[in-house]
Amino acid sequence: MFSSLRLARDVGAGTVESEDSFAADVIAGLSAREKNLSPKYFYDAAGSELFEAICHTPEYYLTRTETALLETIAREIAADIPPDAALVEFGSGASHKIRLLLDAAPQVSTYVPIDISEDALQSATARMARAYPRLALAPLVDDFTRALALPSAVRACNKVGFFPGSTIGNFNPQQAVAFLRQVHRLLGNGALLVVGADMAKDEPTLHAAYNDRQGVTERFNKNVLVRINRELGGDFNLDAFEHLALWNPQESRMEMHLVSRIDQLVNAAGHTFAFKAGERLHTENSYKFTLPAFTALASAAGWQVAHHWVSPAPHFAVFNLRA
Ligand code: AVI
């Protein structure tokens, strides 16, 4: 996912994000006038598996399209990568897509996967060590949105960032600019950043991608309620909520919501929350870009578009950004 969108903080023993901040965010989000929760709470182990399953549904074109595009353009991306480069991946997950770049760019000397899940990082690093015995590996267990320093071993290398999957689209524009600024600070002047971003397109294609017929996306969306029930003593009845994914053309984003089917009271984190029939709990935004919109976002964070590539329809873009 995002490789998966692993924004959460792993506090060991399989717990993601401290229970206190999860509870505080749930209480604040369910008390708001427009109820909302951060999409980072989708991604416990079950949620990460559901996301992987979404990537294999026929309707979710993003992963397939980006992978095919990367296969086609890997050598052109590699032409922008300097010698003795450290390739830093933000939210590396299983480290699948990075192989397309590594295979095309022998000048990469070091791979720095950053992921919040120590288990995922350990197994991916072991696989990468076997597949690329000459590559130095410097894994970093951290929340990639908060990583403030790179391992000292790579400080002298030329830096190249990799942020695939249109995970950038799960941030609102302010958060996206803040994240890109932080990556700029982390990688330094002259660095390259390779970003994958989904493009705005016809509504039926987008609608289908977030409303797959097998209902995997629905289960992924409801996984946040499963987590609240398990981790915060909640009593959400999953059948009393409906999955809703819709295109918001004003904001150029797909939105996911959970809609209460009935008037109901739900207990969670020691509080009681009232839902009216038809009331929505907003769980995710997935922004879709145009070339000018993405270029403006990048430049607000100090990055210039050096090169970009767009796939055949359904359009997905890869940008080489220069700090
Ligand atoms: C991880 N992220 C880019 C996915 C997306 O498309 O926004 C998460 C997802 N949500 C529903 N389906 C997939």
Residues whose N, C-alpha, C, O or C-beta is under 5 A from the ligand:
A	BS01	AVI	M1 F2 S3 L5 I54 G165 S166 T167 N285 S286
